[in-house]
Amino acid sequence: MKDKVVLAYSGGLDTSAAIKWIAEIYEMDVIALSIDLGMERDFESIRQKALKVGAIKALVLDAKDIFISDYVFPALQADAVYEGQYTLATALARPLIAKLLVDTALEEGAVVVAHGCTGKGNDQVRFDVSTAALASHLRIIAPAREWGMTREETVAYAHRYGIPVPVTVDSPYSIDENLWGRSIECGVLEDPWIEPPEDVFSWTRSQDEAPENPLYIEIGFEQGNPVSLDGQVSGGVELVEKLNSLAGEHGVGRIDHLENRLVGIKSREIYEAPAATVLLSAHLALEQMTLSRDQLRFKQKVAQEYAELVYNGLWFSAMRQDLAAYVQSTQRHVSGTVKVKLHKGKSMVIGRKSPKSLYSYNLATYDKEDRFDQSAAVGFIQIYGLPVKTQAEVQETREEESTE
Ligand code: ARG
């Protein structure tokens, strides 16, 4: 009996060629697994294609709910953004896909999992490390990292074996998408000086073509999770889908990032992430109202660390899990409503309210309701500034105008 391998199958050229290639080179039975994370694809025809190309079995899993509740929202609560720009759509999806590959391999009695990543990107790292964390006995095959074929050679290989070559192979871009965002690489984008042409975008309007009138929306949060839109309670998937279309319509969520890959390459990435952009800023606005200064300051450091762990393929590490526990704990009072204005490519928080707000009008106001004791500030400053004063007297910390 042949060994079985579960391959993450997108229906594209590379993973289709991979079905044939694994069967041929490794002499294994290929089970194709396609996972719906919110791309608008015809998964039944993808399944049929896998069988036609030579898979012994083809499965489709709808993982949209788990993706949002167990991967995307925890990252949102962490305020995770890589290098201040990338909202991590692909990076968050990979560990989930790896987990489903592993689960399927165990169910199907497969000894190998396979994916279509090349040897130059982050995704191979995310798949391989996640697999090692979840089931270290499974072997990993990555045909596109092993076969050494150019794009043209892969097309020729496909023709030779009667593998249908998608018309989109004409597109110069490499695209990955899920509910949390869309990424576009290659083609003219590889010149960092060139403005992205309009045809790379498909979720967002350009600023010029966005409506003249702004749209105001209200997002409700419960313990750090978005739960309603304009007062209407909504499941996570539905809420993210709606926000992608509303904010995309107003040109919100375009990102142009010259990014540092884990494997040492700088690459120019274009992203569209309308819902992520809106939700991340709304969530932070609510934290600013419900967390203390110290919590916010420390949480910002955690956010950066968390984003790097996610980006670098360490979702299933103990380190990420420990930070997640801290993040979760910080969210227990992050409930309330945030008002956001979408206009001409911008998403602006213009209002927030919370039953657990730490904002006190009586402390902030300069009007007659003021309850802040200004005379107490003098004593506070005396003690607060004491070490600076002491040091300056002894060590003359005043900078000289010139040393000459
Ligand atoms: N640069 C992004 C990341 O590393 C996007 C990768 C997109 N992946 C792809 N196979 N096209 O997360």
Boltz pocket constraint, residues with backbone or C-beta under 6 A from the ligand:
constraints:
  - pocket:
      binder: B
      contacts: [[A, 88], [A, 90], [A, 91], [A, 122], [A, 123], [A, 174], [A, 175], [A, 176], [A, 183], [A, 185], [A, 259], [A, 269], [A, 311]]
      max_distance: 6.0
